[in-house]
Amino acid sequence: MAGSGNPAEGNRPALALHVPEPRYRPGDTADFSHIDIGAPGDQPRPDEGVHPSQMAGLAYGLVRVLGDDNLAHGPWNPRLSPDRLRTMLGHMALVRAFDERMFRGQRQGKTSFYMKCTGEEATSIAPAMALASDDMIFPSYRQQGILIARGYPLIEMINQIYSNKADKLKGRQLPIMYSSREHSFFSISGNLATQCPQAVGWAMASACRGDSRIAASWVGEGSTAEGDFHSACTFAAVYNAPVILNVVNNQWAISSFSGFAGAERTTFAARGLGYGIAALRVDGNDPLACYAAAEWAATRARGNHGPSLIEYFTYRAEGHSTSDDPSGYRSAQERDEWPLGDPVNRLKNHLIAIGEWDEERQSAMDLECAERVKTTTKEAEKNGILGHGLHHPFHTMFEDVYEELPWHLEEQAEQAIRERIAKFGTERPFG
Ligand SMILES: Cc1ncc(C[n+]2csc(CCOP(=O)(O)OP(=O)(O)O)c2C)c(N)n1
């Protein structure tokens, strides 16, 4: 008999929904012993041309290289030279110093907004080093490590953060939403996940042209719930696009934990399997594993074997942004209890363990990074900081959209400037 819609009817159980709830809230004792992190070196490394259907173990497991003994283990060891490892450590130390100073700058009122990537440095720096420097990057907002690894000038980053008169983006983007054509770094968009189909489209165009450059996008685990991510997966699989779809699973999407994007049911890497996309789940705090995974996926894409989806399993150690206070929604202990440690320390300890580094050199490197960021910040401040009026002239906000400015916008531009002069006696009253 068909049901009438009455929940109490018959002896059938009432239907119920599950609403995810994070394990720990403020004040709770965090314990991550339920997370199976496997053993470093225990995941097989298949040939780059492997069929995605053979990758279930890699999509549900965790590729790890660095062990508790600080040595590299297993077939995913990328066997980088000590010089390369020191370069990687240098990039990571610089990003950390940069984040510290920019965060403080926001608190001092020099910019309106900043986002740190503390604890996630390996997920952008290691893959950036594994890719070719002209492979096209479609980042999210937490991949400043890629620009640093590609040698983008720090001063340009700070000018953009301050929206000052030297800001190459003319104050038209939110601070930290960088863009650099010369560094093959696509403009960051605040609209989550738009970069995924863009990366796939760019990769398809690269293949159509018979080019050899591949594309890579980065997105947070929360953003994988957006339709754009799934459209990207469909197109990538259907056309065998030479693209790497990176998912940084840092457990939190502002105050929503990863369960709301589906983490209680499956891994983010495993989603790739349903689309027929090669899938790897990687220890995101292990720089060697991150490098090896990206290198594997790049080789796969370059050999026309198809797209890959990489989940970097990591933890967002600090707030979502300067506008966020995580003590309101998660246990302050989580950071310390995170079972995969800190990526900078792990790489440093590895270099020390193989006799290629020591604490003195590390301290000197940290100091040098802090000094470099400080000096560059002072240099950038000469071009202006938030609220000091040293921004691009108002008229520029009307430019670069139309080849010829339509009359009504010209009128608006003139009116804006007239009103400003009437108020302050000059268009640029502060400098
Ligand atoms: C389409 C869209 N929806 C919502 C937002 C607001 N928003 C900005 S960041 C964010 C959280 C994203 O979390 P995640 O994708 O996990 O990345 P994470 O910040 O953790 O790196 C949200 C909901 C947005 N910018 N765009």
The ligand as an SDF file (V2000), in Angstrom:
LIG
                    3D

 26 27  0  0  0  0  0  0  0  0999 V2000
   30.6810   30.5370   -4.4080 C   0  0  0  0  0  0  0  0  0  0  0  0
   31.1220   30.9860   -3.0420 C   0  0  0  0  0  0  0  0  0  0  0  0
   30.4270   30.5730   -1.9620 N   0  0  0  0  0  0  0  0  0  0  0  0
   30.8020   30.9610   -0.7150 C   0  0  0  0  0  0  0  0  0  0  0  0
   31.8870   31.7990   -0.5520 C   0  0  0  0  0  0  0  0  0  0  0  0
   32.3040   32.2600    0.8600 C   0  0  0  0  0  0  0  0  0  0  0  0
   33.5070   31.5250    1.2500 N   0  0  0  0  0  0  0  0  0  0  0  0
   34.7440   32.0540    1.0660 C   0  0  0  0  0  0  0  0  0  0  0  0
   35.9420   31.0260    1.5590 S   0  0  0  0  0  0  0  0  0  0  0  0
   34.8440   29.8570    2.0500 C   0  0  0  0  0  0  0  0  0  0  0  0
   35.3340   28.5440    2.6350 C   0  0  0  0  0  0  0  0  0  0  0  0
   36.0360   27.6890    1.6430 C   0  0  0  0  0  0  0  0  0  0  0  0
   36.5940   26.5690    2.2850 O   0  0  0  0  0  0  0  0  0  0  0  0
   37.5270   25.5440    1.5410 P   0  0  0  0  0  0  0  0  0  0  0  0
   37.0590   25.3620    0.1460 O   0  0  0  0  0  0  0  0  0  0  0  0
   37.5930   24.3200    2.3620 O   0  0  0  0  0  0  0  0  0  0  0  0
   38.9360   26.2570    1.4560 O   0  0  0  0  0  0  0  0  0  0  0  0
   39.8790   26.7930    2.6360 P   0  0  0  0  0  0  0  0  0  0  0  0
   39.4520   28.1970    2.9360 O   0  0  0  0  0  0  0  0  0  0  0  0
   39.7220   25.8890    3.8020 O   0  0  0  0  0  0  0  0  0  0  0  0
   41.2740   26.7840    2.1100 O   0  0  0  0  0  0  0  0  0  0  0  0
   33.5340   30.2790    1.8500 C   0  0  0  0  0  0  0  0  0  0  0  0
   32.3320   29.4970    2.1760 C   0  0  0  0  0  0  0  0  0  0  0  0
   32.5720   32.2370   -1.7270 C   0  0  0  0  0  0  0  0  0  0  0  0
   33.6360   33.0210   -1.6500 N   0  0  0  0  0  0  0  0  0  0  0  0
   32.1730   31.7990   -2.9490 N   0  0  0  0  0  0  0  0  0  0  0  0
  1  2  1  0
  2  3  1  0
  2 26  2  0
  3  4  2  0
  4  5  1  0
  5  6  1  0
  5 24  2  0
  6  7  1  0
  7  8  2  0
  7 22  1  0
  8  9  1  0
  9 10  1  0
 10 11  1  0
 10 22  2  0
 11 12  1  0
 12 13  1  0
 13 14  1  0
 14 15  2  0
 14 16  1  0
 14 17  1  0
 17 18  1  0
 18 19  2  0
 18 20  1  0
 18 21  1  0
 22 23  1  0
 24 25  1  0
 24 26  1  0
M  CHG  1   7   1
M  END
$$$$
